[in-house]
């Protein structure tokens, strides 16, 4: 199989949204002050979550946003891309601001990390269906390739069981891995291990695999941009 392609969201995936008290006390990975019987202790522990060592306020036309991410995790993805082991692409509502805002913040070279143009930032056309359309477009493309690329889709809102079953009916030419993180911590250490294993051994996976962090919770509004 050809090298895998990773489509990654930003908010809730790399950019985490810890509970407000966790934010005030120092963020994910710095939760020694939590009592052992606190239900959040396990969620925010370094055994599950990457420490949010990146902390930055950015200004973009919609407003000011605080970004909290793991430099270790971001560097891990970028190193795979630089080594040519994956094709890495942004698939995020931050689309208009990836090159000038997200890439510099994370230390990613936009010549290496591609930004998918999946919705119109002026009219918002495609904002509700553009991500899935992008995945299906790539699935169709890979169907005609002699050496199809496996796909990894990282999204805390768009990756869920009903969608995985629907995509499975398309019979992808190469395996697809869907990862749904808990937006409070972003991609967990466990999920990062799954991603790395898939990158190295995609042929050992079924046509569609969905991994949801066990602690995910429903929320009424979109977090982030």
Phi and psi in degrees as GROMACS dihedral restraints (atoms count N, CA, C in turn):
[ dihedral_restraints ]
;  ai    aj    ak    al  type     phi  dphi    fc
    3     4     5     6     1   -71.0    20    10
    4     5     6     7     1   172.1    20    10
    6     7     8     9     1   -64.7    20    10
    7     8     9    10     1   145.8    20    10
    9    10    11    12     1   -68.0    20    10
   10    11    12    13     1   154.1    20    10
   12    13    14    15     1  -113.0    20    10
   13    14    15    16     1   132.6    20    10
   15    16    17    18     1  -109.2    20    10
   16    17    18    19     1   123.4    20    10
   18    19    20    21     1  -104.8    20    10
   19    20    21    22     1   117.3    20    10
   21    22    23    24     1  -122.2    20    10
   22    23    24    25     1   134.3    20    10
   24    25    26    27     1   -75.7    20    10
   25    26    27    28     1   172.0    20    10
   27    28    29    30     1  -111.7    20    10
   28    29    30    31     1   -62.2    20    10
   30    31    32    33     1   -64.5    20    10
   31    32    33    34     1   126.8    20    10
   33    34    35    36     1    82.4    20    10
   34    35    36    37     1    -5.6    20    10
   36    37    38    39     1  -116.4    20    10
   37    38    39    40     1   -61.2    20    10
   39    40    41    42     1   -99.9    20    10
   40    41    42    43     1   -39.2    20    10
   42    43    44    45     1   -89.8    20    10
   43    44    45    46     1   109.1    20    10
   45    46    47    48     1   -91.8    20    10
   46    47    48    49     1   158.3    20    10
   48    49    50    51     1  -127.1    20    10
   49    50    51    52     1    75.2    20    10
   51    52    53    54     1   -61.4    20    10
   52    53    54    55     1   155.9    20    10
   54    55    56    57     1   -55.4    20    10
   55    56    57    58     1   150.8    20    10
   57    58    59    60     1   -55.6    20    10
   58    59    60    61     1   -40.1    20    10
   60    61    62    63     1   -67.7    20    10
   61    62    63    64     1   -36.6    20    10
   63    64    65    66     1   -63.0    20    10
   64    65    66    67     1   -40.9    20    10
   66    67    68    69     1   -60.5    20    10
   67    68    69    70     1   -45.7    20    10
   69    70    71    72     1   -66.2    20    10
   70    71    72    73     1   -30.4    20    10
   72    73    74    75     1   -89.6    20    10
   73    74    75    76     1     2.8    20    10
   75    76    77    78     1   124.3    20    10
   76    77    78    79     1    -9.7    20    10
   78    79    80    81     1    93.5    20    10
   79    80    81    82     1   175.4    20    10
   81    82    83    84     1   -58.7    20    10
   82    83    84    85     1   137.0    20    10
   84    85    86    87     1    92.5    20    10
   85    86    87    88     1    -1.9    20    10
   87    88    89    90     1  -131.7    20    10
   88    89    90    91     1    56.9    20    10
   90    91    92    93     1  -117.0    20    10
   91    92    93    94     1    29.1    20    10
   93    94    95    96     1   -63.4    20    10
   94    95    96    97     1   -19.9    20    10
   96    97    98    99     1   -76.7    20    10
   97    98    99   100     1   -12.2    20    10
   99   100   101   102     1   -74.9    20    10
  100   101   102   103     1   138.8    20    10
  102   103   104   105     1   -69.7    20    10
  103   104   105   106     1   147.9    20    10
  105   106   107   108     1   -56.1    20    10
  106   107   108   109     1   -30.8    20    10
  108   109   110   111     1   -87.7    20    10
  109   110   111   112     1     1.1    20    10
  111   112   113   114     1   -71.8    20    10
  112   113   114   115     1   125.2    20    10
  114   115   116   117     1   -60.0    20    10
  115   116   117   118     1   -18.4    20    10
  117   118   119   120     1   -83.2    20    10
  118   119   120   121     1   -14.9    20    10
  120   121   122   123     1   -58.4    20    10
  121   122   123   124     1   -43.6    20    10
  123   124   125   126     1   -69.2    20    10
  124   125   126   127     1   -43.0    20    10
  126   127   128   129     1   -59.0    20    10
  127   128   129   130     1   -46.1    20    10
  129   130   131   132     1   -94.2    20    10
  130   131   132   133     1     5.8    20    10
  132   133   134   135     1   -69.2    20    10
  133   134   135   136     1   154.9    20    10
  135   136   137   138     1   -66.3    20    10
  136   137   138   139     1   -17.3    20    10
  138   139   140   141     1   -71.0    20    10
  139   140   141   142     1   -28.8    20    10
  141   142   143   144     1  -103.1    20    10
  142   143   144   145     1   -43.2    20    10
  144   145   146   147     1  -110.6    20    10
  145   146   147   148     1   147.9    20    10
  147   148   149   150     1   -77.7    20    10
  148   149   150   151     1   136.1    20    10
  150   151   152   153     1   -59.6    20    10
  151   152   153   154     1   137.0    20    10
  153   154   155   156     1   -85.2    20    10
  154   155   156   157     1    82.2    20    10
  156   157   158   159     1   -83.1    20    10
  157   158   159   160     1   -13.2    20    10
  159   160   161   162     1   -97.5    20    10
  160   161   162   163     1   127.1    20    10
  162   163   164   165     1  -145.5    20    10
  163   164   165   166     1   112.6    20    10
  165   166   167   168     1  -150.5    20    10
  166   167   168   169     1   138.9    20    10
  168   169   170   171     1   -99.4    20    10
  169   170   171   172     1   127.2    20    10
  171   172   173   174     1  -120.4    20    10
  172   173   174   175     1   152.5    20    10
  174   175   176   177     1  -114.7    20    10
  175   176   177   178     1   122.9    20    10
  177   178   179   180     1  -129.9    20    10
  178   179   180   181     1   164.8    20    10
  180   181   182   183     1   -48.2    20    10
  181   182   183   184     1   -37.6    20    10
  183   184   185   186     1   -70.0    20    10
  184   185   186   187     1   -19.8    20    10
  186   187   188   189     1   152.0    20    10
  187   188   189   190     1  -164.2    20    10
  189   190   191   192     1  -100.6    20    10
  190   191   192   193     1   135.7    20    10
  192   193   194   195     1  -135.6    20    10
  193   194   195   196     1   138.4    20    10
  195   196   197   198     1   -93.6    20    10
  196   197   198   199     1   128.1    20    10
  198   199   200   201     1  -104.8    20    10
  199   200   201   202     1   133.5    20    10
  201   202   203   204     1  -130.3    20    10
  202   203   204   205     1   116.3    20    10
  204   205   206   207     1  -144.4    20    10
  205   206   207   208     1   167.2    20    10
  207   208   209   210     1   -94.9    20    10
  208   209   210   211     1   118.2    20    10
  210   211   212   213     1   -64.8    20    10
  211   212   213   214     1   -35.1    20    10
  213   214   215   216     1   -60.8    20    10
  214   215   216   217     1   -45.9    20    10
  216   217   218   219     1   -68.4    20    10
  217   218   219   220     1   -46.7    20    10
  219   220   221   222     1   -60.0    20    10
  220   221   222   223     1   -41.4    20    10
  222   223   224   225     1   -65.5    20    10
  223   224   225   226     1   -34.1    20    10
  225   226   227   228     1   -62.3    20    10
  226   227   228   229     1   -45.2    20    10
  228   229   230   231     1   -63.5    20    10
  229   230   231   232     1   -45.5    20    10
  231   232   233   234     1   -64.7    20    10
  232   233   234   235     1   -39.2    20    10
  234   235   236   237     1   -62.8    20    10
  235   236   237   238     1   -37.9    20    10
  237   238   239   240     1   -63.0    20    10
  238   239   240   241     1   -39.9    20    10
  240   241   242   243     1   -68.8    20    10
  241   242   243   244     1   -44.5    20    10
  243   244   245   246     1   -62.5    20    10
  244   245   246   247     1   -35.9    20    10
  246   247   248   249     1   -75.9    20    10
  247   248   249   250     1    -5.5    20    10
  249   250   251   252     1    78.4    20    10
  250   251   252   253     1    15.0    20    10
  252   253   254   255     1   -83.1    20    10
  253   254   255   256     1   -22.3    20    10
  255   256   257   258     1  -140.0    20    10
  256   257   258   259     1   160.4    20    10
  258   259   260   261     1  -100.2    20    10
  259   260   261   262     1   123.8    20    10
  261   262   263   264     1  -113.0    20    10
  262   263   264   265     1   128.2    20    10
  264   265   266   267     1  -139.2    20    10
  265   266   267   268     1   136.8    20    10
  267   268   269   270     1   -74.5    20    10
  268   269   270   271     1   133.8    20    10
  270   271   272   273     1  -135.1    20    10
  271   272   273   274     1    80.4    20    10
  273   274   275   276     1  -145.6    20    10
  274   275   276   277     1   156.2    20    10
  276   277   278   279     1   -66.3    20    10
  277   278   279   280     1   -13.1    20    10
  279   280   281   282     1   -77.8    20    10
  280   281   282   283     1    10.0    20    10
  282   283   284   285     1   -40.1    20    10
  283   284   285   286     1   -49.8    20    10
  285   286   287   288     1   -68.7    20    10
  286   287   288   289     1   -14.4    20    10
  288   289   290   291     1  -120.4    20    10
  289   290   291   292     1    12.5    20    10
  291   292   293   294     1   -66.5    20    10
  292   293   294   295     1   -50.2    20    10
  294   295   296   297     1   -65.7    20    10
  295   296   297   298     1   -43.3    20    10
  297   298   299   300     1   -93.5    20    10
  298   299   300   301     1   -14.0    20    10
  300   301   302   303     1  -122.1    20    10
  301   302   303   304     1   -60.4    20    10
  303   304   305   306     1   -69.3    20    10
  304   305   306   307     1   -46.3    20    10
  306   307   308   309     1   -59.3    20    10
  307   308   309   310     1   -47.2    20    10
  309   310   311   312     1   -62.8    20    10
  310   311   312   313     1   -37.9    20    10
  312   313   314   315     1   -63.3    20    10
  313   314   315   316     1   -42.6    20    10
  315   316   317   318     1   -87.4    20    10
  316   317   318   319     1   -10.5    20    10
  318   319   320   321     1    78.2    20    10
  319   320   321   322     1    30.0    20    10
  321   322   323   324     1   -99.3    20    10
  322   323   324   325     1   138.6    20    10
  324   325   326   327     1   -86.8    20    10
  325   326   327   328     1   120.7    20    10
  327   328   329   330     1   -64.6    20    10
  328   329   330   331     1   -13.9    20    10
  330   331   332   333     1   -76.3    20    10
  331   332   333   334     1   -17.0    20    10
  333   334   335   336     1  -103.3    20    10
  334   335   336   337     1   -39.4    20    10
  336   337   338   339     1  -102.1    20    10
  337   338   339   340     1   115.9    20    10
  339   340   341   342     1   -84.0    20    10
  340   341   342   343     1   147.7    20    10
  342   343   344   345     1  -111.0    20    10
  343   344   345   346     1   119.2    20    10
  345   346   347   348     1   -76.1    20    10
  346   347   348   349     1   130.7    20    10
  348   349   350   351     1   -92.2    20    10
  349   350   351   352     1    95.3    20    10
  351   352   353   354     1  -115.3    20    10
  352   353   354   355     1    -6.2    20    10
  354   355   356   357     1  -150.8    20    10
  355   356   357   358     1   160.9    20    10
  357   358   359   360     1   -88.2    20    10
  358   359   360   361     1   113.9    20    10
  360   361   362   363     1   -69.5    20    10
  361   362   363   364     1   -13.2    20    10
  363   364   365   366     1   -88.5    20    10
  364   365   366   367     1   -49.7    20    10
  366   367   368   369     1   -95.8    20    10
  367   368   369   370     1   -13.4    20    10
  369   370   371   372     1    67.4    20    10
  370   371   372   373     1    11.2    20    10
  372   373   374   375     1   -60.4    20    10
  373   374   375   376     1   131.1    20    10
  375   376   377   378     1    90.4    20    10
  376   377   378   379     1    -4.1    20    10
  378   379   380   381     1   -66.1    20    10
  379   380   381   382     1   -28.5    20    10
  381   382   383   384     1   -92.2    20    10
  382   383   384   385     1   -16.1    20    10
  384   385   386   387     1  -128.0    20    10
  385   386   387   388     1    -8.6    20    10
  387   388   389   390     1   -65.2    20    10
  388   389   390   391     1   -32.9    20    10
  390   391   392   393     1   -65.7    20    10
  391   392   393   394     1   -49.3    20    10
  393   394   395   396     1   -63.9    20    10
  394   395   396   397     1   -38.6    20    10
  396   397   398   399     1   -59.5    20    10
  397   398   399   400     1   -38.2    20    10
  399   400   401   402     1   -64.2    20    10
  400   401   402   403     1   -44.2    20    10
  402   403   404   405     1   -63.7    20    10
  403   404   405   406     1   -44.3    20    10
  405   406   407   408     1   -65.8    20    10
  406   407   408   409     1   -36.0    20    10
  408   409   410   411     1   -61.4    20    10
  409   410   411   412     1   -42.6    20    10
  411   412   413   414     1   -69.4    20    10
  412   413   414   415     1   -37.9    20    10
  414   415   416   417     1   -60.6    20    10
  415   416   417   418     1   -42.4    20    10
  417   418   419   420     1   -64.1    20    10
  418   419   420   421     1   -43.2    20    10
  420   421   422   423     1   -59.3    20    10
  421   422   423   424     1   -46.1    20    10
  423   424   425   426     1   -67.6    20    10
  424   425   426   427     1   -24.6    20    10
  426   427   428   429     1   -59.2    20    10
  427   428   429   430     1   -30.7    20    10
  429   430   431   432     1   -97.7    20    10
  430   431   432   433     1     5.2    20    10
  432   433   434   435     1   -92.7    20    10
  433   434   435   436     1   142.0    20    10
  435   436   437   438     1   -67.5    20    10
  436   437   438   439     1   -32.9    20    10
  438   439   440   441     1  -126.5    20    10
  439   440   441   442     1    79.9    20    10
  441   442   443   444     1   -67.1    20    10
  442   443   444   445     1   150.6    20    10
  444   445   446   447     1   -93.8    20    10
  445   446   447   448     1   132.2    20    10
  447   448   449   450     1   -65.1    20    10
  448   449   450   451     1   157.2    20    10
  450   451   452   453     1  -125.3    20    10
  451   452   453   454     1   138.7    20    10
  453   454   455   456     1  -119.4    20    10
  454   455   456   457     1   125.7    20    10
  456   457   458   459     1  -118.5    20    10
  457   458   459   460     1   119.6    20    10
  459   460   461   462     1  -111.6    20    10
  460   461   462   463     1   114.3    20    10
  462   463   464   465     1  -161.3    20    10
  463   464   465   466     1   131.3    20    10
  465   466   467   468     1   -81.9    20    10
  466   467   468   469     1    -9.9    20    10
  468   469   470   471     1  -120.1    20    10
  469   470   471   472     1   -31.1    20    10
  471   472   473   474     1   -90.5    20    10
  472   473   474   475     1   -16.0    20    10
  474   475   476   477     1  -100.3    20    10
  475   476   477   478     1   111.3    20    10
  477   478   479   480     1  -154.1    20    10
  478   479   480   481     1   166.5    20    10
  480   481   482   483     1   -55.3    20    10
  481   482   483   484     1   -47.7    20    10
  483   484   485   486     1   -61.5    20    10
  484   485   486   487     1   -38.7    20    10
  486   487   488   489     1   -68.8    20    10
  487   488   489   490     1   -39.7    20    10
  489   490   491   492     1   -61.1    20    10
  490   491   492   493     1   -42.6    20    10
  492   493   494   495     1   -64.2    20    10
  493   494   495   496     1   -38.5    20    10
  495   496   497   498     1   -65.0    20    10
  496   497   498   499     1   -45.3    20    10
  498   499   500   501     1   -63.9    20    10
  499   500   501   502     1   -34.1    20    10
  501   502   503   504     1   -61.2    20    10
  502   503   504   505     1   -30.9    20    10
  504   505   506   507     1   -67.3    20    10
  505   506   507   508     1   -17.1    20    10
  507   508   509   510     1   -80.1    20    10
  508   509   510   511     1    -9.1    20    10
  510   511   512   513     1    51.1    20    10
  511   512   513   514     1    69.9    20    10
  513   514   515   516     1   -54.6    20    10
  514   515   516   517     1   144.1    20    10
  516   517   518   519     1   -70.4    20    10
  517   518   519   520     1   -23.5    20    10
  519   520   521   522     1  -138.5    20    10
  520   521   522   523     1   157.1    20    10
  522   523   524   525     1   -58.5    20    10
  523   524   525   526     1   147.4    20    10
  525   526   527   528     1  -120.8    20    10
  526   527   528   529     1   129.3    20    10
  528   529   530   531     1  -111.8    20    10
  529   530   531   532     1   124.2    20    10
  531   532   533   534     1  -110.8    20    10
  532   533   534   535     1   127.0    20    10
  534   535   536   537     1  -119.0    20    10
  535   536   537   538     1   123.9    20    10
  537   538   539   540     1  -114.8    20    10
  538   539   540   541     1   105.3    20    10
  540   541   542   543     1   -80.7    20    10
  541   542   543   544     1   168.8    20    10
  543   544   545   546     1   -84.1    20    10
  544   545   546   547     1   120.4    20    10
  546   547   548   549     1   -63.1    20    10
  547   548   549   550     1   -17.1    20    10
  549   550   551   552     1   -73.1    20    10
  550   551   552   553     1   -23.3    20    10
  552   553   554   555     1  -125.0    20    10
  553   554   555   556     1   -11.9    20    10
  555   556   557   558     1    73.8    20    10
  556   557   558   559     1  -162.0    20    10
  558   559   560   561     1   -58.7    20    10
  559   560   561   562     1   127.2    20    10
  561   562   563   564     1   -83.2    20    10
  562   563   564   565     1   167.2    20    10
  564   565   566   567     1   -60.9    20    10
  565   566   567   568     1   -39.3    20    10
  567   568   569   570     1   -61.9    20    10
  568   569   570   571     1   -43.9    20    10
  570   571   572   573     1   -68.9    20    10
  571   572   573   574     1   -34.1    20    10
  573   574   575   576     1   -63.4    20    10
  574   575   576   577     1   -36.8    20    10
  576   577   578   579     1   -65.5    20    10
  577   578   579   580     1   -38.9    20    10
  579   580   581   582     1   -63.8    20    10
  580   581   582   583     1   -44.7    20    10
  582   583   584   585     1   -59.4    20    10
  583   584   585   586     1   -46.8    20    10
  585   586   587   588     1   -63.1    20    10
  586   587   588   589     1   -41.3    20    10
  588   589   590   591     1   -63.4    20    10
  589   590   591   592     1   -40.4    20    10
  591   592   593   594     1   -64.7    20    10
  592   593   594   595     1   -41.7    20    10
  594   595   596   597     1   -58.0    20    10
  595   596   597   598     1   -40.2    20    10
  597   598   599   600     1   -86.3    20    10
  598   599   600   601     1   -26.8    20    10
  600   601   602   603     1  -137.2    20    10
  601   602   603   604     1    55.5    20    10
  603   604   605   606     1   -63.5    20    10
  604   605   606   607     1   -27.9    20    10
  606   607   608   609     1   -69.5    20    10
  607   608   609   610     1   -11.3    20    10
  609   610   611   612     1   -90.4    20    10
  610   611   612   613     1     2.4    20    10
  612   613   614   615     1  -107.0    20    10
  613   614   615   616     1   151.3    20    10
  615   616   617   618     1   -68.7    20    10
  616   617   618   619     1   178.1    20    10
  618   619   620   621     1   -59.2    20    10
  619   620   621   622     1   -38.7    20    10
  621   622   623   624     1  -137.8    20    10
  622   623   624   625     1   127.9    20    10
  624   625   626   627     1  -125.6    20    10
  625   626   627   628     1   129.2    20    10
  627   628   629   630     1  -114.9    20    10
  628   629   630   631     1   128.6    20    10
  630   631   632   633     1  -120.4    20    10
  631   632   633   634     1   121.7    20    10
  633   634   635   636     1  -112.6    20    10
  634   635   636   637     1   129.9    20    10
  636   637   638   639     1   -59.6    20    10
  637   638   639   640     1   130.3    20    10
  639   640   641   642     1   -57.3    20    10
  640   641   642   643     1   -22.1    20    10
  642   643   644   645     1   -92.8    20    10
  643   644   645   646     1     4.4    20    10
  645   646   647   648     1   -57.5    20    10
  646   647   648   649     1   149.0    20    10
  648   649   650   651     1  -136.4    20    10
  649   650   651   652     1   150.1    20    10
  651   652   653   654     1   -73.9    20    10
  652   653   654   655     1   144.6    20    10
  654   655   656   657     1  -139.9    20    10
  655   656   657   658     1   149.4    20    10
  657   658   659   660     1   -78.4    20    10
  658   659   660   661     1   -27.3    20    10
  660   661   662   663     1  -125.2    20    10
  661   662   663   664     1   158.3    20    10
  663   664   665   666     1   -72.7    20    10
  664   665   666   667     1   134.1    20    10
  666   667   668   669     1   -91.2    20    10
  667   668   669   670     1   132.8    20    10
  669   670   671   672     1   102.6    20    10
  670   671   672   673     1  -153.3    20    10
